[in-house]
């Protein structure tokens, strides 16, 4: 099971990206009256005692796992008011005699299910780590099995994702902005009470409650993609409670929205080029025998489907946005994704968009019955619009689209318009202050992949520099994130840190 950091549909249902198309990171400010410094202290105050000491009823589930519900405050500044629940799952350490504690895991998003991620335990950490740690996953507030939010119906989500995400005419721009307002309005009506409290700072606070409830004096954590945001904020809020933190596919909280978009656009364009280089080696590239021919054929497909969508399955049509999402979904993983892209493009060039549609549906959690199995698309809007000030005028997005199209002809304009729903968001942004430092924390391992399309390598470099105890581990390769993706060198280095507390030497690079 891979870390599936999503990108958005026409209006950036991205999950950073891990991010989404255009959305960035960060969270609540120390100076907003609900400051993180103040709230960081609340974790030790009597007002939270009832949460730390709650009786958690663990029950057997999913074979060898245990499941439970944990109660947390909706608003940490008013912990005695409304509460919500977090769905938690754990797999007990195989070697209880030499157990090291709990290891929380999160795959990213925002909106990814840490619960589902933990169920794939044997694929996300090594057997040596499973022997020594209780692996613990949870759905962050607002997500899935925890107290969830729901903004759009399945049909409304279909419309939002398929809408033209790189408008070039006044009518297309107006349609995009109209849909952005509808999304914000639906969230206000259907999830308004929870929206102010869904930012990543509150997720980090929830993680500290989970740490205490699980009986650990310090937090050990594996966060991938947007999950690195939760870990970064946790370390900055609670540096003395940092155990072993691995931030893989890291985001840099100091990178502004515009640079985030440009970095991602460039990253996906590079990843597409890497795909073409590889398929040309095997003479399997759809659309041509040279790099220029293959790129030109993809560009023509993208351009043509803006005005003439491809036929899909079950009467559905494949718009330009669905084509782009289908392509992007394959660029996170060279092993499984690239062959899928070859097959889907061959189908598309024969006039059938079904392959690209299947890739997009998988990416956005849509099943064959038209039902979205998770609410990750809704939560992505909510978190991205509060974690950073993502508001931008139509004129600014249009100008950015032109600039970004030069950096990334295929993905640039699409990413530039991904901020639109935040312009109408009912909750003001509340960014966590950056840069971060986590002064006083134990060594924190930051992992970056040199050709990561979703979280570019320079973000890992930037985060490692900010953290006073940050240690950068580099993977020279393709794909999104590095741990448990085929590099024995990376896996050994991270295991040594988790199991023996030994971070790699500064400057360590693996292939």
C-alpha positions as CSV (number, residue, x, y, z in Angstrom):
1,X,0.0,0.0,0.0
2,X,1.6,3.3,-1.1
3,X,1.3,6.7,0.5
4,X,-1.4,8.2,-1.7
5,X,-1.0,12.0,-1.4
6,X,-3.7,13.2,-3.5
7,X,-4.0,16.0,-5.9
8,X,-7.2,17.6,-6.6
9,X,-9.7,17.7,-9.3
10,X,-10.5,20.9,-11.1
11,X,-10.5,22.7,-7.8
12,X,-7.5,21.1,-6.1
13,X,-8.8,18.2,-4.1
14,X,-5.1,17.6,-3.7
15,X,-3.7,16.0,-0.9
16,X,-0.7,18.1,-0.9
17,X,0.1,17.9,-2.1
18,X,0.2,14.7,-0.2
19,X,-0.7,18.6,-1.3
20,X,-3.1,19.1,-3.7
21,X,-3.2,20.9,-6.7
22,X,-2.2,24.2,-5.4
23,X,-2.9,23.9,-1.7
24,X,-0.1,24.2,0.8
25,X,0.4,23.6,4.5
26,X,0.8,25.1,7.9
27,X,-1.6,25.9,10.8
28,X,-2.8,27.9,13.8
29,X,-0.9,31.0,14.8
30,X,0.6,31.6,18.3
31,X,-0.8,35.1,18.2
32,X,-4.4,34.5,17.3
33,X,-5.9,34.3,20.8
34,X,-5.9,30.6,20.6
35,X,-2.2,30.5,20.3
36,X,-0.3,27.2,20.1
37,X,2.0,28.2,22.9
38,X,-0.9,28.6,25.2
39,X,-2.6,25.5,24.1
40,X,0.6,23.5,24.2
41,X,0.6,24.1,28.0
42,X,-3.1,23.0,28.3
43,X,-2.1,19.4,27.7
44,X,-0.7,19.3,31.2
45,X,-3.6,21.2,32.8
46,X,-6.4,19.7,34.8
47,X,-8.9,20.6,32.1
48,X,-7.5,17.8,29.9
49,X,-7.1,15.2,32.7
50,X,-10.4,13.5,31.9
51,X,-9.2,13.0,28.3
52,X,-5.8,11.6,29.3
53,X,-7.4,9.2,31.8
54,X,-10.4,8.1,29.8
55,X,-11.0,4.4,29.7
56,X,-10.4,3.2,26.2
57,X,-12.2,0.0,25.2
58,X,-10.0,-1.9,22.8
59,X,-11.7,-4.7,20.9
60,X,-10.4,-7.3,18.5
61,X,-10.9,-6.3,14.8
62,X,-9.5,-7.1,11.3
63,X,-8.0,-10.4,12.5
64,X,-4.9,-9.5,14.7
65,X,-5.7,-5.8,15.2
66,X,-7.4,-3.9,18.0
67,X,-9.8,-1.0,17.4
68,X,-11.1,1.7,19.7
69,X,-12.7,5.1,19.8
70,X,-10.9,7.9,21.7
71,X,-12.6,11.2,22.8
72,X,-10.8,14.5,22.2
73,X,-11.9,18.1,22.6
74,X,-13.1,19.8,19.4
75,X,-11.7,23.1,20.6
76,X,-8.6,22.8,22.8
77,X,-9.2,26.3,24.2
78,X,-12.6,25.1,25.5
79,X,-12.0,21.5,26.3
80,X,-15.1,21.2,28.4
81,X,-17.4,22.1,25.5
82,X,-18.0,19.9,22.5
83,X,-16.0,16.7,22.0
84,X,-15.4,14.5,18.9
85,X,-14.1,11.0,18.5
86,X,-11.0,9.6,16.8
87,X,-11.0,6.1,15.3
88,X,-7.8,4.3,16.4
89,X,-6.4,0.9,15.4
90,X,-3.3,-0.9,16.6
91,X,-1.2,-4.0,16.0
92,X,0.6,-5.1,19.1
93,X,4.3,-5.6,19.0
94,X,5.3,-9.2,18.2
95,X,8.1,-9.2,20.8
96,X,6.3,-7.8,23.8
97,X,9.3,-8.6,26.0
98,X,11.4,-6.1,24.1
99,X,8.7,-3.7,23.2
100,X,9.9,-0.1,22.6
101,X,6.5,1.6,22.8
102,X,3.9,2.8,20.3
103,X,4.6,4.0,16.8
104,X,1.9,6.3,15.3
105,X,1.6,6.4,11.5
106,X,0.0,8.7,9.0
107,X,0.1,8.4,5.1
108,X,-0.6,12.1,4.3
109,X,-3.3,13.9,2.5
110,X,-4.6,15.9,4.3
111,X,-7.5,13.5,4.5
112,X,-5.6,10.2,4.3
113,X,-6.8,7.5,6.6
114,X,-4.1,6.6,9.1
115,X,-6.5,3.8,10.2
116,X,-6.4,2.1,6.8
117,X,-2.7,2.8,6.5
118,X,-2.0,0.9,9.7
119,X,-4.0,-2.1,8.5
120,X,-1.3,-2.5,5.8
121,X,1.3,-2.7,8.5
122,X,3.6,-5.2,6.9
123,X,3.9,-3.0,3.8
124,X,4.6,0.3,5.6
125,X,7.3,-0.7,8.2
126,X,9.7,-3.6,8.3
127,X,9.1,-6.8,10.3
128,X,11.9,-5.7,12.7
129,X,9.9,-2.5,13.6
130,X,6.7,-4.5,13.9
131,X,8.4,-6.8,16.4
132,X,9.3,-4.0,18.7
133,X,6.5,-1.4,18.4
134,X,2.8,-1.4,18.7
135,X,1.8,0.1,15.3
136,X,-1.0,2.7,15.8
137,X,-3.0,4.4,13.1
138,X,-5.8,6.9,13.5
139,X,-8.1,8.8,11.3
140,X,-7.4,12.5,11.9
141,X,-10.3,14.7,13.1
142,X,-12.9,15.1,10.3
143,X,-11.7,12.1,8.4
144,X,-13.4,8.7,7.7
145,X,-14.2,6.7,10.8
146,X,-13.4,9.6,13.2
147,X,-16.1,12.3,13.6
148,X,-16.2,13.2,9.9
149,X,-17.3,16.1,7.8
150,X,-19.2,15.8,4.6
151,X,-19.6,18.7,2.2
152,X,-20.4,17.4,-1.2
153,X,-22.6,14.5,-2.4
154,X,-21.1,11.9,-4.8
155,X,-22.7,13.7,-7.7
156,X,-21.4,17.1,-6.6
157,X,-17.9,15.7,-6.2
158,X,-18.1,14.2,-9.7
159,X,-18.9,17.6,-11.1
160,X,-16.2,19.4,-9.1
161,X,-13.5,17.0,-10.1
162,X,-14.4,16.9,-13.8
163,X,-14.7,20.7,-14.2
164,X,-12.2,22.5,-16.4
165,X,-9.3,23.1,-14.0
166,X,-7.2,25.2,-16.3
167,X,-9.7,27.8,-17.7
168,X,-8.6,30.0,-20.6
169,X,-11.7,32.0,-21.4
170,X,-13.9,34.3,-19.3
171,X,-16.7,31.8,-19.4
172,X,-14.5,29.0,-18.2
173,X,-13.0,31.1,-15.4
174,X,-16.5,32.1,-14.2
175,X,-17.6,28.5,-14.2
176,X,-14.6,27.5,-12.1
177,X,-15.2,30.3,-9.6
178,X,-18.9,29.6,-9.4
179,X,-18.1,26.0,-8.5
180,X,-15.5,27.1,-6.0
181,X,-18.2,29.1,-4.2
182,X,-20.6,26.2,-4.3
183,X,-18.1,24.0,-2.6
184,X,-17.4,26.5,0.1
185,X,-21.1,27.2,0.7
186,X,-21.9,23.4,0.9
187,X,-19.1,23.0,3.5
188,X,-20.5,25.9,5.5
189,X,-24.0,24.5,5.6
190,X,-23.1,20.8,6.1
191,X,-19.9,21.0,8.2
192,X,-19.7,24.5,9.5
193,X,-19.4,23.8,13.2
194,X,-16.3,21.7,12.8
195,X,-14.5,23.7,10.1
196,X,-12.5,26.1,12.4
197,X,-11.0,23.2,14.3
198,X,-9.7,20.9,11.5
199,X,-6.3,22.4,11.0
200,X,-3.1,20.5,11.4
201,X,-2.2,22.1,14.8
202,X,-5.3,20.4,16.4
203,X,-4.2,17.1,14.8
204,X,-0.8,17.5,16.4
205,X,-2.6,18.1,19.8
206,X,-4.7,15.0,19.2
207,X,-1.5,13.1,18.7
208,X,-0.2,14.2,22.0
209,X,-3.4,13.0,23.7
210,X,-3.0,9.7,22.0
211,X,0.6,9.5,23.1
212,X,-0.5,10.0,26.7
213,X,-3.5,7.6,26.5
214,X,-1.2,4.9,25.0
215,X,1.1,5.3,28.0
216,X,4.2,6.6,26.1
217,X,6.3,9.4,27.7
218,X,7.5,10.4,24.2
219,X,6.0,10.2,20.7
220,X,7.4,7.9,18.0
221,X,5.9,8.7,14.6
222,X,6.1,7.9,10.9
223,X,4.6,10.6,8.9
224,X,4.6,10.6,5.1
225,X,3.8,13.5,2.7
226,X,1.2,15.8,4.4
227,X,1.7,13.6,7.5
228,X,5.0,15.3,7.9
229,X,3.1,18.5,8.6
230,X,1.5,16.9,11.7
231,X,4.9,15.7,12.9
232,X,6.6,19.0,12.3
233,X,4.0,20.9,14.3
234,X,4.0,18.3,17.0
235,X,7.8,18.6,17.4
236,X,7.6,22.4,17.5
237,X,4.8,22.4,20.1
238,X,6.1,19.5,22.3
239,X,9.9,19.3,21.6
240,X,10.6,17.5,24.9
241,X,8.1,14.8,24.0
242,X,9.8,13.9,20.7
243,X,10.9,10.3,20.7
244,X,11.7,9.0,17.2
245,X,10.1,11.1,14.4
246,X,10.5,10.2,10.8
247,X,9.2,12.8,8.3
248,X,9.3,11.2,4.9
249,X,8.4,13.2,1.8
250,X,8.6,16.3,3.9
251,X,6.9,19.7,3.4
252,X,8.6,23.0,4.2
253,X,6.3,25.4,6.0
254,X,8.3,28.4,4.9
255,X,7.6,27.9,1.2
256,X,4.9,30.3,0.0
257,X,1.8,29.1,-1.9
258,X,3.0,30.4,-5.2
259,X,6.4,28.6,-4.8
260,X,4.6,25.5,-3.6
261,X,2.6,25.4,-6.8
262,X,5.6,26.1,-9.0
263,X,7.7,23.4,-7.2
264,X,5.0,20.8,-7.6
265,X,4.3,21.6,-11.2
266,X,8.0,21.3,-12.0
267,X,8.2,18.1,-10.0
268,X,5.4,16.4,-11.9
269,X,6.8,17.6,-15.2
270,X,10.2,16.1,-14.3
271,X,8.5,12.9,-13.2
272,X,6.7,12.7,-16.5
273,X,10.0,13.2,-18.3
274,X,11.5,10.4,-16.1
275,X,8.7,8.1,-17.2
276,X,9.3,8.9,-20.9
277,X,13.1,8.3,-20.5
278,X,12.4,4.8,-19.1
279,X,9.7,3.8,-21.6
280,X,11.9,4.9,-24.5
281,X,14.6,2.5,-23.3
282,X,12.2,-0.3,-23.9
283,X,10.6,1.1,-27.0
284,X,7.2,1.1,-25.3
285,X,6.3,4.8,-25.2
286,X,2.8,5.6,-26.5
287,X,2.7,8.3,-29.1
288,X,6.2,8.4,-30.5
289,X,9.8,7.2,-30.8
290,X,11.5,10.3,-29.4
291,X,11.0,12.3,-26.2
292,X,9.7,15.3,-28.2
293,X,7.1,13.2,-30.0
294,X,5.9,11.6,-26.8
295,X,5.6,14.9,-25.0
296,X,3.8,16.5,-28.0
297,X,1.3,13.6,-28.1
298,X,0.5,14.0,-24.4
299,X,0.2,17.8,-24.9
300,X,-2.3,17.3,-27.7
301,X,-4.4,14.9,-25.7
302,X,-4.5,17.4,-22.8
303,X,-5.4,20.3,-25.2
304,X,-8.0,18.3,-27.2
305,X,-9.9,17.1,-24.1
306,X,-10.5,20.6,-22.9
307,X,-13.1,21.0,-25.7
308,X,-13.8,17.4,-26.7
309,X,-13.7,14.9,-23.8
310,X,-13.0,11.3,-24.5
311,X,-15.7,8.6,-24.0
312,X,-15.3,6.6,-20.8
313,X,-17.3,3.8,-19.3
314,X,-20.9,3.7,-18.1
315,X,-21.7,6.8,-20.2
316,X,-19.2,9.0,-18.5
317,X,-16.9,11.3,-20.4
318,X,-13.2,12.0,-19.6
319,X,-12.6,15.7,-19.4
320,X,-9.2,17.4,-19.5
321,X,-9.1,17.5,-15.7
322,X,-9.8,13.8,-15.5
323,X,-7.0,13.2,-18.0
324,X,-4.5,15.2,-15.9
325,X,-5.5,13.5,-12.7
326,X,-5.2,10.1,-14.3
327,X,-1.7,11.0,-15.5
328,X,-0.6,12.5,-12.2
329,X,-1.9,9.5,-10.2
330,X,0.8,7.3,-11.9
331,X,3.7,9.6,-11.3
332,X,3.9,8.9,-7.5
333,X,5.1,5.3,-8.1
334,X,7.4,4.3,-11.0
335,X,7.0,0.6,-10.3
336,X,3.2,0.3,-10.5
337,X,2.3,3.7,-11.9
338,X,4.4,3.9,-15.1
339,X,3.1,0.7,-16.7
340,X,-0.4,1.7,-15.9
341,X,0.2,5.1,-17.6
342,X,1.5,3.3,-20.7
343,X,-1.7,1.2,-21.0
344,X,-4.0,4.2,-20.3
345,X,-2.4,6.4,-22.8
346,X,-2.5,3.7,-25.5
347,X,-6.2,3.4,-24.9
348,X,-6.7,7.2,-24.9
349,X,-4.9,7.5,-28.3
350,X,-7.3,4.9,-29.6
351,X,-10.2,7.1,-28.5
352,X,-11.0,5.3,-25.2
353,X,-10.6,7.3,-22.0
354,X,-11.6,4.4,-19.7
355,X,-8.0,3.6,-18.6
356,X,-7.4,7.2,-17.5
357,X,-10.8,7.3,-15.9
358,X,-10.0,4.2,-13.8
359,X,-6.7,5.8,-12.6
360,X,-8.5,9.0,-11.6
361,X,-11.3,7.1,-9.8
362,X,-8.7,5.1,-7.8
363,X,-6.9,8.3,-6.9
364,X,-10.1,10.1,-5.6
365,X,-11.5,7.0,-3.9
366,X,-14.5,6.6,-6.3
367,X,-15.9,3.1,-6.7
368,X,-17.6,1.5,-9.7
369,X,-21.0,2.4,-8.4
370,X,-20.1,6.2,-8.3
371,X,-19.7,6.3,-4.5
372,X,-16.7,8.0,-2.9
373,X,-15.5,5.5,-0.2
374,X,-13.8,8.2,1.8
375,X,-14.4,11.9,2.6
376,X,-10.8,12.7,1.7
377,X,-11.8,15.2,-1.0
378,X,-14.0,17.2,1.5
379,X,-11.4,17.2,4.2
380,X,-8.7,18.3,1.8
381,X,-10.5,21.6,1.2
382,X,-11.1,22.1,4.9
383,X,-7.5,21.6,6.0
384,X,-5.8,23.3,3.1
385,X,-8.0,26.4,3.5
386,X,-7.2,26.8,7.2
387,X,-3.6,25.6,7.2
388,X,-2.3,28.4,5.0
389,X,-3.7,31.6,3.6
390,X,-4.5,30.2,0.2
391,X,-6.7,33.1,-1.0
392,X,-5.8,34.7,-4.3
393,X,-7.7,37.0,-6.7
394,X,-8.8,35.7,-10.1
395,X,-6.3,38.1,-11.7
396,X,-3.5,36.6,-9.6
397,X,-4.4,33.0,-10.4
398,X,-4.7,33.8,-14.1
399,X,-1.2,35.5,-14.0
400,X,0.2,32.6,-12.1
401,X,-1.2,30.1,-14.6
402,X,0.7,31.8,-17.4
403,X,4.0,31.7,-15.5
404,X,3.5,28.2,-14.3
405,X,2.6,26.9,-17.8
406,X,6.1,27.9,-18.8
407,X,7.6,25.9,-16.0
408,X,5.3,23.0,-16.5
409,X,3.4,22.9,-19.9
410,X,1.2,20.0,-18.8
411,X,0.4,20.7,-15.2
412,X,1.2,24.3,-14.4
413,X,-2.0,26.1,-15.3
414,X,-4.1,23.3,-13.6
415,X,-2.2,23.7,-10.4
416,X,-2.4,27.5,-10.4
417,X,-6.2,27.5,-10.2
418,X,-6.3,25.0,-7.3
419,X,-6.7,27.7,-4.6
420,X,-10.1,28.9,-5.8
421,X,-12.4,27.4,-3.0
422,X,-10.4,29.1,-0.3
423,X,-11.4,32.5,-1.7
424,X,-14.9,31.8,-0.4
425,X,-14.1,29.7,2.6
426,X,-16.3,30.4,5.7
427,X,-13.4,30.0,8.2
428,X,-10.5,32.3,8.1
429,X,-7.0,30.8,7.6
430,X,-5.0,30.2,10.8
431,X,-1.4,29.4,9.7
432,X,1.0,27.8,12.2
433,X,4.0,30.2,12.4
434,X,7.0,29.3,10.3
435,X,9.9,28.7,10.4
436,X,9.8,26.0,12.9
437,X,12.7,24.9,15.2
438,X,11.6,22.3,17.7
439,X,14.4,23.5,20.0
440,X,15.3,21.0,22.6
441,X,13.9,18.0,20.6
442,X,15.8,14.7,20.2
443,X,17.1,14.1,16.6
444,X,14.3,14.2,14.0
445,X,14.9,12.3,10.8
446,X,13.8,14.1,7.6
447,X,13.7,12.0,4.5
448,X,13.7,13.5,0.9
449,X,13.6,11.8,-2.5
450,X,15.5,13.7,-5.2
451,X,12.8,13.1,-7.9
452,X,9.8,13.2,-5.7
453,X,7.0,14.8,-7.8
454,X,4.7,15.6,-5.0
455,X,7.0,16.9,-2.3
456,X,10.1,18.1,-4.0
457,X,13.5,17.4,-2.5
458,X,14.3,21.0,-1.6
459,X,11.4,21.0,0.8
460,X,13.0,18.2,2.8
461,X,16.3,20.1,2.7
462,X,14.5,23.2,4.0
463,X,12.7,21.5,6.8
464,X,15.9,19.7,8.0
465,X,17.7,23.1,8.2
466,X,14.9,24.7,10.2
467,X,14.7,21.9,12.8
468,X,17.4,22.4,15.4
469,X,17.8,18.6,15.6
470,X,16.9,17.8,12.1
471,X,18.9,15.1,10.2
472,X,18.5,14.9,6.5
473,X,18.4,11.4,4.8
474,X,18.4,11.5,1.0
475,X,17.1,8.9,-1.5
476,X,18.4,9.4,-5.0
477,X,15.5,8.1,-7.0
478,X,11.9,8.5,-8.4
479,X,8.6,8.3,-6.7
480,X,6.9,9.8,-3.7
481,X,8.5,9.1,-0.3
482,X,11.3,6.6,0.4
483,X,10.8,4.2,3.3
484,X,9.6,0.7,2.3
485,X,9.8,1.6,-1.4
486,X,12.6,-0.7,-2.4
487,X,15.8,0.9,-1.1
488,X,17.5,-1.4,1.4
489,X,19.8,1.4,2.3
490,X,16.9,3.7,3.3
491,X,15.1,1.0,5.2
492,X,18.2,0.1,7.2
493,X,18.9,3.7,8.1
494,X,15.4,4.4,9.3
495,X,15.2,1.1,11.2
496,X,18.4,1.9,13.0
497,X,16.8,5.2,14.1
498,X,13.5,3.6,15.2
499,X,15.1,0.6,16.9
500,X,18.4,1.9,18.3
501,X,17.9,5.6,18.3
502,X,20.8,6.0,15.8
503,X,20.1,8.6,13.1
504,X,22.2,8.4,10.0
505,X,25.3,10.5,9.7
506,X,24.7,14.0,8.2
507,X,24.8,13.9,4.5
508,X,23.8,10.2,4.1
509,X,22.5,9.4,0.7
510,X,21.0,6.2,-0.5
511,X,20.1,4.8,-3.9
